[in-house]
């Protein structure tokens, strides 16, 4: 899943590629996908945020992309 690009179907915006997954320890099912947030300066010099998207927001997983339906501001978490 790390090589798949995540696209928000609400606005067609590319969010980035999957960085990490969060699993349920008991069931072994994926609960959330984690994507690095936008860069600090014009998409460069690292990031201080990440998108944490619940598995239920994923609409389609294809060979190259993952389509999600989210309101960005709700799922963008700053560290």
HELIX and SHEET records of a PDB file:
HELIX    1   1 UNK A   55  UNK A   57  5                                   3    
HELIX    2   2 UNK A   72  UNK A   75  1                                   4    
SHEET    1   A 7 UNK A  58  UNK A  61  0                                        
SHEET    2   A 7 UNK A  65  UNK A  68 -1                                        
SHEET    3   A 7 UNK A   5  UNK A   8  1                                        
SHEET    4   A 7 UNK A  14  UNK A  23 -1                                        
SHEET    5   A 7 UNK A  30  UNK A  36 -1                                        
SHEET    6   A 7 UNK A  49  UNK A  54 -1                                        
SHEET    7   A 7 UNK A  76  UNK A  78 -1                                        
END                                                                             
